[in-house]
């Protein structure tokens, strides 16, 4: 069992991931933007952060940079959707700047579960 923080401005995505990951016996905390996510990270010190890139208040890049400045070994899965070219560019940038893994939206729960397992095993 791992402690996982899910940061996404879409409540449906947060709920879907929380439900799926809790079925896998993980403890899941949610945040609706990077600002709230950083606060919750400081409180819980999760083993893994799953964050959207495009969000209001503090986007996923800013969140990733701040997390890495506080904990260089933090495990982060970055996700985003939209136009295919924009999605690939955003995910590439996130990986270049320290994300452990990236995944484009939409994704299947089995894909996310597999990536979560791989990243937690790092």
Protein Blocks (a to p, Z undefined) as FASTA:
>chain_A
ZZdddddfblklmmmmmmmmmmnopacdddfbfklmmmmmmmnopabdcddfbdghiafk
lmmmmmmmmmmmbccddddedjfklmmmmmmmmmmnopabdcdddddfklmmmmmmmmmm
ZZ
